[in-house]
């Protein structure tokens, strides 16, 4: 990653699957992010977490991620807050776990029963470890009958936590859209989160940052890699998160390029080793 640090002064780095696995940090990645910053680069963590940047910062500290590995954090939750105010009109039904409640801080938006809601804020399953998707079908049907818009705070469909695969808000959004329900997406691969990340890059550098100066780093083909491609950014594929590298890096990259033909992958790696 040292050569890529020289070529791309600003890194938009995914978190889950790249910086940590939901249980512990990846020490090699944290070290490389710190080295990039020490060399004069900027690291903006761009995540589909439904929490606010403050909530994610606390989560990273709890997991033991060194704060020196990043300059700032941009989250799907940050973008979601604007959608909550606009489409929820102050009243939303919350579909997701209690741990995501930091997303409401400072919004003035109230959590209400579905019968009183103007929209549904989906941050994930109520219990992503124990719940089964089919148990949500009656709720999704009810939402559709009420004509409620779903604001999806995390477009990710799955995430790898340790050795387990967990469903995310994006999977519920997919099921709702299949019923004909209206879904608004806040995070990657959609442009609003990249717009916010570029605004932060400009704030940090004190100037307008060109897209050619930015390297997107992530493990999700349909989120990190597709989002970077659609926004015109070069990308590094980390093939150890949701992208399986069991058959080798070249096979993993080929599968991603088949799924995302427009992807601009400059490197496919197991981890973000500095050398």
NORNOR-V271239 format. One record per pair of residues at least 4 apart in sequence whose ideal C-beta (glycine too) atoms are under 6 Angstrom apart, sorted by the first residue. I is the first residue (numbers start at 1). J is the second residue. Records with the same first field share a line. If there is no record, write none. Layout:
I->J + J
This chain:
1->5 + 32 + 272 + 274
2->274
4->8 + 215
5->36 + 39 + 41
8->215
9->41 + 213
10->42 + 201 + 209 + 213 + 214
11->43 + 215 + 217
12->44 + 46 + 197 + 214 + 216
13->43 + 45 + 217
14->18 + 218 + 224
15->19 + 45 + 47
16->159
17->219 + 241 + 242
18->219 + 238
19->29
20->25 + 63
22->161
23->162
25->30 + 63 + 64 + 65
28->271 + 273
29->271 + 272
30->66 + 69
32->272 + 274
33->43 + 69
34->68 + 69
35->274
36->41
37->41 + 43
42->71 + 204
43->70 + 71
44->72 + 197 + 200
45->70 + 73
46->74 + 197
47->75
48->76 + 154 + 155 + 156 + 187 + 188
49->56 + 75
50->76 + 77 + 100 + 103 + 123 + 153 + 154
51->55 + 56 + 77 + 100 + 102 + 103
52->77 + 78 + 102 + 103
53->73 + 75 + 78
55->102
56->73 + 75
57->73
60->65
71->204
72->200
74->196 + 197 + 200
76->80 + 153 + 154 + 186 + 187
77->103 + 153
79->186 + 192 + 193
80->153 + 186
81->107
83->87 + 151 + 184 + 186
84->88 + 107 + 109
87->119 + 149
88->92 + 109 + 118 + 119
89->118
90->109
91->110 + 112 + 117 + 118
92->109 + 117 + 119 + 121
93->114 + 117 + 120
94->111 + 121
95->120 + 122
96->100 + 123 + 124
97->124 + 126
100->123
104->109
112->116 + 117
119->148 + 149 + 151
120->143 + 148 + 150
121->151
122->150 + 152 + 169 + 172
123->153 + 169
124->128 + 168 + 169
125->131 + 167
127->131
128->166
136->140
140->175 + 176
143->148
144->179 + 181
149->182
150->173 + 176 + 181 + 183
151->184
152->169 + 173 + 183 + 185
153->169 + 186
154->168 + 169
155->170 + 185 + 187 + 223
156->168 + 170 + 223
157->168 + 170 + 171
158->165
159->166 + 168
160->165 + 241 + 242
161->166
167->171
173->183
176->181 + 183
177->183
185->190
187->193
188->193 + 223 + 224 + 227
189->223 + 226 + 227 + 230
191->195
194->231
201->209
202->208 + 209
205->209
209->213
211->232 + 233
214->233
215->234
216->228 + 233 + 235
217->236
218->224
219->238 + 241 + 242 + 243
220->224 + 242
221->225 + 256 + 259 + 260
222->226
223->227
225->235 + 256 + 260 + 263
226->260
228->233 + 235
229->260 + 262 + 263 + 264
234->264 + 266
235->264 + 265
236->267
237->256 + 265 + 268
238->269
239->243 + 245 + 249 + 252 + 268
240->245 + 270
243->252
245->249 + 252
247->251
249->268
253->268
256->260
257->263
